Structures are given as C-alpha cells and as structure tokens.
Amino acid sequence: MADLELFIRPRKADSEVPFRLDRIRRIYDRVALVYPLSTLLFHAAAHRRAVALSGIRDGMLVLEAATGSGEMFRRLVRANPGGTTLGFDLSPNMAARTQRRVRREFPAARTLCPAGDARRIPFRSESFDAVVCCYLLELLPAEDILATLGEFHRVLRRHGRLTLVAISQNRHGFNRIYRVLGRLAPSFWGRQVDGRLTASLQATGFLILTEEYVRQGLYPSRILVAEKGRHGH
Ligand SMILES: C[S@@+](CC[C@H](N)C(=O)[O-])C[C@H]1O[C@@H](n2cnc3c(N)ncnc32)[C@H](O)[C@@H]1O
C-alpha cells in the first residue's frame, strides 16, 4: 500500500541506538515465533478489554506501538476494518510477523507494520485518532518513558486517545516473582512501572479518562485510557 508510506518519518542511523536496546531487539527477534503463546496466556484478557475501552471506531486512523507478534494488532484491525491501522515494533521479526498475519487474515484492510523505535516513532505528527500501547514501558529506561509518552502525544491528533496497558503492581506476591524474573532476564521482562504511570501521563499533557484492572490467572494488568489535551508538548 504505497500511499501509507506517506506517514513514515525518515529513520535515524542505527549507530544512535544504544546497546541495551539492541539486546532487547535480539531477544524479541528470537522469541517471535513462540510469542503468540505468551500473549494468549498473559495478555489476551487485557487486550480484549482495552479494545472495548479505547473508543476506537471503524474508519479511524489507529496506531499500535510495539505490536509484538500482532495479536492486539489483529483485534484493532477487526475493530477498524474500513479505517487504517498502522503499527511498529523494535524487533524486525515481530513487525514482519504482525504484517504477514494481518495481510493474510485481512487482505483488504489498510495496514502497515514496519520495524521502529517508540522513542522516535516513525510516523508524522498529529496523524492518529488513537494510539494503543501494551506492555512496552516496562522495557524502557526511566528517562525514555516520558520521551515515549511525549511521542504518543506528538503523533495523536487533538483529543485523540491513548490506550495504555501495563503490568499492574497491585499484587504483592506477583510483584516479588516479577522482580526475580526481571533480575534473571532484564531485557525480556524489564521491570514494573505501573506506579509512575498516572504522573507520567499527566506530565506529558494527557488527561486520564478511564482506568481498569484486569487479571488473567496470576497476571495483573492495568488499562489506562487518556486524551490528548490542549496543554503539553
Ligand atoms: C512484552 S512485549 C509486548 C508485545 C505486545 N504489545 C503485547 O501486548 O503482547 C514488548 C514488545 O515491545 C517491543 N519493544 C521493546 N522496546 C521497544 C521500543 N523501544 N520501541 C518499539 N518496540 C519495542 C519488543 O520488541 C516486544 O515486541
């Protein structure tokens, strides 16, 4: 779909990408084939609820940041069959898998999913009605969380909505397990960041509209829907 290329911003040189990010990219590249199973076991319930809360309607221009292997992306296309759904992921294998599966399942839908970094979103400013991002912020260094939320703010149209899903920190036992996992494989698990989300969203110029907690087995998630307000970046 050549006309969708219009949305793409020129990319910066790879030498500017720090080493840690490179490790994250390599790990997610390696697990891309089996990642749908992890999504099914841990993320599916929150994904389903997040789509319902997001306010996404058919005909919108929607962006998903960090698509992983594309399970949420396909839900978004299903909710927006006559609109345009774009996505990106740091891992080229994840992005390619997302693109392949969505083209196979929804050949007539307007979709595009290149590789890209959420800290410098590869799409133009004020383009999107809705941005969705699930379980990415856990993997970003503290200083990049605000920068990334700022990027979501930049690419949204005025009054556009951000739907953010993060691992919730409201289960102490789970938090302890997560800390151990994070120490064993930091580039895969990252660490929980739920506690700073409200303040970070407000600092970036978002107005929080809705929040909800979802549990799938032991795995707790928090869904936040926020609107791009008049103030901010
Ligand atoms: C925990 S997985 C979540 C995948 C998917 N969003 C989901 O809900 O199942 C995190 C994803 O973020 C991607 N990622 C990590 N850092 C990124 C960055 N800076 N920009 C874009 N994607 C990134 C990884 O490649 C991986 O696919």
The ligand as an ORCA input file, in Angstrom:
! r2SCAN-3c Opt
* xyz 0 1
  C       6.321     -7.532     26.318
  S       6.254     -7.432     24.562
  C       4.561     -6.897     24.324
  C       4.071     -7.169     22.930
  C       2.603     -6.751     22.661
  N       2.442     -5.314     22.774
  C       1.617     -7.440     23.569
  O       0.814     -6.769     24.203
  O       1.629     -8.686     23.619
  C       7.166     -5.966     24.278
  C       7.387     -5.629     22.804
  O       7.963     -4.325     22.760
  C       8.945     -4.295     21.747
  N       9.850     -3.173     22.071
  C      10.777     -3.101     23.059
  N      11.366     -1.901     23.065
  C      10.790     -1.187     22.057
  C      10.962      0.139     21.553
  N      11.849      0.975     22.091
  N      10.200      0.513     20.507
  C       9.290     -0.328     19.935
  N       9.084     -1.578     20.365
  C       9.818     -2.005     21.416
  C       9.582     -5.661     21.798
  O      10.256     -5.977     20.599
  C       8.365     -6.542     22.065
  O       7.781     -6.986     20.864
*
